Amino acid sequence: MDKKILIVGHGLAGCTLALTFYRKNIPFKLIGCSQVGEASMASSGLIAPITGRRYVKAWRIDEFVPKALEFYRWTEGLTGGEFFFPVEIVRYLSHQEGRTAWERRLYDPEYAQYISDKKSAKLDALNRPYGIVTGGYRLDTPGWLNAVRGFLSEKGLLEIIDSPYPTDTPYEGIKIFATGAVDPSVAARVIPNKGESLLLMMPDWRIREVIKEEVFIMPLNDTEMCWVGSYYDPWPDNPSPSQEGKERLLASIEKVYNGSVKVVKHMAGVRPTVNDRRPLIGPLAGRPGQYIFNGMGTKGTSLAPFWAEQLVAHITEDLPLPAEVLPDRYIP
């Protein structure tokens, strides 16, 4: 390409997009600005293929998971780290409706790789009906981001700036905004949605699967550490961690764990969500040469690799993007 490419935003979305351009040998520059409430640095990085009370497959998950697996494995080779791990997710079947839905999925061949009837003695000891979701993954998002940012910095492709993102600064080339919930001027339909999470030492916790209760309890590899989070707080007044959020998370784990707990870290992140739960990807109306790569909410780990490849192909090869993700779908 003859036009220069500038990516604004160095979170999960921006870094994934940058590496996609790098992989295709397309020159670009990435700029980033650290801010309070960065969603990526507080993220669980969880890919949960089954969602909701009726245990349905997440949107286009059969396409997203293989691409995510291939992409993150490639980035591990690039950076020399290990950041992407398979996980199983326990869903408690607390109501008859849920148990009926789960039983139905067990015999549906389209769900065979995600729904399991396997059992665990440690889970049985909790005396609660449950099912296990298979085929999930977890990205160590902060570790991955730090490694990717370091790699791009060494290549001279990432610049960290101190001021807010220059969303209205003229640029002779292509500018792609991957700024999350930061700036409504380029993401008018993004809803800032705050979540809080804790890193906890839980030495008496023996379950290695991810637990989905009121919140997620996610063991971190072979340690006594767990990531616990999160909930939704749309249009938050304050992006920082709150005492109320901390107490709410600690109270939520008491339903399944009564052992000792030590808070190691308390985090908050403001996610970029969209009313129709579809990302905002593609050209910005009335702004020639400018694009958006945003609105992935809690599912950025699974969505970003697939849609980064689609957006790069759209920009460089003029391949179409589906209408369901185009930002102009909200224009009357």
C-alpha positions as CSV (number, residue, x, y, z in Angstrom):
1,M,0.0,0.0,0.0
2,D,1.1,3.5,-0.7
3,K,-0.9,5.2,2.0
4,K,0.6,5.4,5.5
5,I,-1.4,3.6,8.2
6,L,-1.8,4.9,11.8
7,I,-3.4,2.8,14.5
8,V,-4.7,4.8,17.5
9,G,-4.9,2.8,20.7
10,H,-2.6,0.1,22.0
11,G,-5.0,-2.2,24.0
12,L,-5.9,-5.7,22.9
13,A,-7.8,-4.5,19.8
14,G,-5.0,-2.1,18.6
15,C,-2.2,-4.5,19.3
16,T,-4.0,-7.4,17.5
17,L,-4.6,-5.1,14.5
18,A,-1.0,-4.0,14.5
19,L,0.3,-7.5,14.5
20,T,-2.0,-8.4,11.7
21,F,-0.6,-5.7,9.5
22,Y,2.9,-6.7,10.6
23,R,2.3,-10.3,9.7
24,K,1.2,-9.2,6.2
25,N,4.3,-7.0,5.8
26,I,2.1,-3.9,5.5
27,P,3.9,-0.8,7.1
28,F,2.1,0.9,10.0
29,K,2.6,2.9,13.1
30,L,0.8,2.3,16.4
31,I,0.4,5.0,19.1
32,G,-0.8,4.4,22.6
33,C,-1.7,6.4,25.7
34,S,-2.0,4.7,29.1
35,Q,-5.2,5.8,30.9
36,V,-7.2,4.9,34.1
37,G,-9.7,2.2,33.4
38,E,-7.9,0.5,30.5
39,A,-10.2,-2.5,29.9
40,S,-7.5,-4.8,28.5
41,M,-5.2,-4.6,31.5
42,A,-8.1,-5.7,33.8
43,S,-9.5,-8.3,31.5
44,S,-9.8,-12.0,32.3
45,G,-9.0,-12.8,28.6
46,L,-11.6,-15.6,28.8
47,I,-13.1,-17.2,25.7
48,A,-16.4,-18.8,26.7
49,P,-17.9,-20.7,23.8
50,I,-21.3,-21.2,25.6
51,T,-23.2,-18.3,26.9
52,G,-26.5,-17.3,28.6
53,R,-29.0,-19.2,30.7
54,R,-30.0,-21.4,27.8
55,Y,-26.4,-22.4,27.1
56,V,-26.3,-21.3,23.5
57,K,-23.1,-21.0,21.4
58,A,-21.6,-17.6,21.4
59,W,-22.0,-15.6,18.1
60,R,-19.9,-17.2,15.3
61,I,-17.8,-19.0,17.9
62,D,-17.0,-21.8,15.5
63,E,-15.1,-19.3,13.3
64,F,-13.6,-17.2,16.1
65,V,-12.0,-19.9,18.2
66,P,-9.8,-21.5,15.5
67,K,-8.6,-18.1,14.3
68,A,-7.9,-17.0,17.9
69,L,-6.0,-20.2,18.6
70,E,-3.9,-19.9,15.5
71,F,-3.2,-16.1,16.0
72,Y,-2.2,-16.3,19.7
73,R,0.0,-19.3,19.1
74,W,1.7,-17.4,16.4
75,T,2.2,-14.4,18.7
76,E,3.7,-16.6,21.3
77,G,6.3,-17.7,18.8
78,L,6.9,-14.1,17.9
79,T,7.4,-12.9,21.5
80,G,8.9,-16.0,23.1
81,G,6.2,-16.2,25.8
82,E,3.3,-18.4,26.7
83,F,0.0,-16.6,27.2
84,F,-2.9,-18.7,25.8
85,F,-4.3,-21.6,27.7
86,P,-7.1,-24.1,27.3
87,V,-9.8,-24.0,30.0
88,E,-12.9,-25.7,31.1
89,I,-15.8,-23.7,32.5
90,V,-18.2,-25.0,35.2
91,R,-21.8,-23.8,34.8
92,Y,-24.1,-24.5,37.8
93,L,-27.5,-25.8,36.8
94,S,-29.4,-24.2,39.6
95,H,-32.9,-24.2,38.0
96,Q,-34.9,-26.8,36.2
97,E,-35.0,-24.7,33.1
98,G,-31.2,-24.6,33.0
99,R,-31.0,-28.4,33.6
100,T,-33.4,-29.1,30.8
101,A,-31.5,-26.8,28.4
102,W,-28.2,-28.4,29.3
103,E,-29.6,-31.9,28.8
104,R,-30.9,-30.9,25.4
105,R,-27.4,-29.5,24.4
106,L,-25.7,-32.8,25.5
107,Y,-27.4,-34.6,22.6
108,D,-27.0,-31.9,20.0
109,P,-24.1,-32.7,17.6
110,E,-23.5,-29.0,17.0
111,Y,-22.6,-28.6,20.6
112,A,-20.5,-31.8,20.9
113,Q,-17.1,-29.9,21.2
114,Y,-18.4,-27.5,23.9
115,I,-20.9,-29.4,26.2
116,S,-19.6,-32.3,28.4
117,D,-21.2,-34.7,30.8
118,K,-17.8,-35.3,32.5
119,K,-17.7,-35.2,36.3
120,S,-15.2,-34.2,39.0
121,A,-15.0,-35.4,42.6
122,K,-14.0,-31.9,43.7
123,L,-17.0,-30.4,42.1
124,D,-19.3,-33.2,43.3
125,A,-18.3,-32.3,46.8
126,L,-20.0,-28.9,46.5
127,N,-23.3,-30.8,46.2
128,R,-24.7,-28.6,43.4
129,P,-25.8,-29.8,39.9
130,Y,-23.4,-28.6,37.3
131,G,-22.2,-29.0,33.7
132,I,-18.8,-28.4,32.2
133,V,-18.2,-26.3,29.1
134,T,-15.2,-27.5,27.1
135,G,-13.3,-25.8,24.2
136,G,-12.7,-22.5,26.1
137,Y,-9.5,-20.6,26.3
138,R,-7.8,-17.9,28.5
139,L,-5.4,-15.3,27.4
140,D,-3.1,-13.8,30.0
141,T,-4.0,-10.4,28.6
142,P,-1.7,-8.1,30.6
143,G,1.2,-10.5,30.1
144,W,0.5,-10.7,26.3
145,L,0.0,-7.0,26.0
146,N,3.3,-6.2,27.7
147,A,5.1,-8.7,25.5
148,V,3.5,-7.4,22.3
149,R,4.1,-3.8,23.2
150,G,7.7,-4.6,24.0
151,F,8.1,-6.4,20.6
152,L,6.5,-3.5,18.7
153,S,8.6,-0.9,20.5
154,E,11.8,-2.8,19.7
155,K,10.8,-2.7,16.0
156,G,10.2,1.1,16.2
157,L,6.5,0.5,15.4
158,L,4.9,1.7,18.7
159,E,5.0,5.2,20.2
160,I,3.7,6.0,23.6
161,I,2.2,9.5,24.0
162,D,1.4,11.4,27.1
163,S,-1.5,13.4,25.9
164,P,-5.0,12.2,25.0
165,Y,-5.5,10.5,21.6
166,P,-5.4,12.9,18.7
167,T,-8.8,11.9,17.3
168,D,-9.4,15.1,15.4
169,T,-5.8,15.7,14.1
170,P,-5.5,15.7,10.3
171,Y,-3.5,12.8,8.9
172,E,-2.4,12.2,5.4
173,G,-3.1,8.5,5.1
174,I,-5.3,5.9,6.8
175,K,-6.1,6.3,10.5
176,I,-7.8,3.4,12.4
177,F,-9.2,4.1,15.9
178,A,-9.0,1.3,18.3
179,T,-9.5,3.5,21.4
180,G,-12.1,1.4,23.3
181,A,-14.5,3.4,25.4
182,V,-12.2,6.5,25.5
183,D,-13.5,8.9,22.9
184,P,-17.2,9.3,21.8
185,S,-16.2,11.5,18.9
186,V,-15.1,8.4,17.0
187,A,-17.2,5.8,18.7
188,A,-20.6,7.5,19.2
189,R,-22.4,4.2,19.7
190,V,-19.9,2.7,22.2
191,I,-21.3,2.4,25.7
192,P,-18.6,2.7,28.5
193,N,-19.3,-0.3,30.8
194,K,-17.2,-0.7,33.9
195,G,-16.2,-4.0,35.4
196,E,-14.0,-4.7,38.4
197,S,-11.8,-7.7,39.2
198,L,-9.5,-9.0,41.9
199,L,-6.4,-11.1,41.9
200,L,-6.7,-13.3,45.0
201,M,-4.6,-15.7,46.8
202,M,-7.0,-18.6,47.6
203,P,-4.7,-21.4,49.1
204,D,-7.7,-23.7,50.0
205,W,-9.3,-23.5,46.5
206,R,-8.7,-26.9,44.8
207,I,-10.8,-26.6,41.7
208,R,-8.8,-26.0,38.5
209,E,-11.7,-25.3,36.2
210,V,-13.2,-21.8,35.7
211,I,-16.3,-21.4,37.9
212,K,-19.2,-19.3,36.6
213,E,-21.2,-18.2,39.6
214,E,-22.4,-14.6,40.2
215,V,-18.9,-13.8,38.9
216,F,-16.1,-15.9,37.3
217,I,-13.5,-17.6,39.5
218,M,-10.6,-18.4,37.3
219,P,-7.5,-20.2,38.6
220,L,-4.2,-18.9,37.1
221,N,-2.1,-21.9,36.0
222,D,-0.5,-23.9,38.8
223,T,-0.6,-21.3,41.5
224,E,-2.9,-20.4,44.4
225,M,-3.9,-17.2,42.6
226,C,-7.3,-16.7,41.1
227,W,-8.8,-13.9,38.9
228,V,-12.3,-13.0,40.2
229,G,-14.7,-10.8,38.3
230,S,-16.7,-9.1,37.0
231,Y,-20.0,-7.3,36.6
232,Y,-21.5,-4.5,34.5
233,D,-21.7,-0.8,35.4
234,P,-22.7,1.2,32.3
235,W,-21.8,4.9,32.0
236,P,-19.7,4.8,35.2
237,D,-18.9,8.1,37.1
238,N,-15.5,6.9,38.0
239,P,-13.3,4.5,36.1
240,S,-11.1,3.6,39.1
241,P,-11.5,0.6,41.4
242,S,-14.1,1.1,44.1
243,Q,-14.5,-0.2,47.7
244,E,-18.1,-1.2,46.8
245,G,-16.9,-3.2,43.9
246,K,-14.2,-4.9,46.0
247,E,-16.7,-5.9,48.7
248,R,-19.2,-7.1,46.1
249,L,-16.6,-9.4,44.5
250,L,-15.5,-10.8,47.8
251,A,-19.1,-11.5,48.9
252,S,-19.8,-13.3,45.6
253,I,-17.1,-16.0,46.2
254,E,-18.4,-16.8,49.7
255,K,-21.2,-18.9,48.1
256,V,-18.7,-21.5,46.9
257,Y,-15.5,-20.9,49.0
258,N,-15.0,-20.4,52.7
259,G,-11.2,-20.6,52.9
260,S,-8.7,-17.9,53.5
261,V,-8.4,-15.0,51.0
262,K,-5.8,-12.4,50.4
263,V,-6.3,-9.6,47.9
264,V,-3.2,-9.2,45.8
265,K,-4.6,-6.6,43.3
266,H,-7.8,-4.8,42.7
267,M,-8.5,-3.7,39.1
268,A,-11.1,-1.9,37.1
269,G,-11.6,-1.6,33.3
270,V,-14.1,0.3,31.2
271,R,-15.2,-2.0,28.4
272,P,-16.5,-0.7,25.0
273,T,-19.9,-2.3,24.6
274,V,-22.6,-1.8,22.0
275,N,-26.4,-2.1,22.3
276,D,-26.7,-4.9,19.7
277,R,-23.6,-6.7,21.0
278,R,-21.8,-6.5,17.7
279,P,-18.5,-4.7,17.2
280,L,-18.0,-1.5,15.3
281,I,-15.7,-2.3,12.4
282,G,-15.1,-0.4,9.2
283,P,-15.0,3.1,7.6
284,L,-16.3,6.1,9.6
285,A,-19.1,7.9,7.7
286,G,-18.1,11.4,6.6
287,R,-14.4,10.9,7.5
288,P,-12.5,9.7,4.4
289,G,-9.6,7.4,5.2
290,Q,-10.7,6.9,8.8
291,Y,-11.8,3.6,10.3
292,I,-13.0,2.2,13.6
293,F,-12.0,-1.1,15.3
294,N,-14.0,-1.1,18.5
295,G,-17.0,-2.2,20.5
296,M,-15.9,-5.8,21.3
297,G,-17.1,-5.6,24.9
298,T,-16.1,-8.6,27.0
299,K,-15.3,-10.8,24.0
300,G,-12.3,-9.0,22.6
301,T,-10.1,-12.0,23.1
302,S,-12.1,-14.1,20.7
303,L,-13.3,-11.4,18.3
304,A,-10.1,-9.3,17.7
305,P,-8.0,-11.8,15.7
306,F,-10.8,-12.6,13.3
307,W,-12.0,-9.1,12.7
308,A,-8.5,-7.7,12.5
309,E,-7.9,-9.9,9.5
310,Q,-11.2,-8.9,8.0
311,L,-10.5,-5.2,8.4
312,V,-7.0,-5.4,6.9
313,A,-8.4,-7.3,3.9
314,H,-11.1,-4.6,3.5
315,I,-8.5,-1.8,3.6
316,T,-5.9,-3.4,1.4
317,E,-7.9,-5.6,-0.9
318,D,-11.3,-3.8,-0.9
319,L,-13.0,-6.9,0.4
320,P,-16.5,-6.2,1.9
321,L,-17.3,-6.3,5.6
322,P,-20.6,-7.7,6.7
323,A,-23.3,-5.1,7.4
324,E,-23.8,-6.4,11.0
325,V,-20.5,-4.9,12.1
326,L,-20.3,-1.7,10.0
327,P,-20.5,1.4,12.1
328,D,-23.0,3.1,9.7
329,R,-25.7,0.5,10.6
330,Y,-26.8,3.1,13.2
331,I,-27.1,5.9,10.7
332,P,-30.8,6.5,9.8
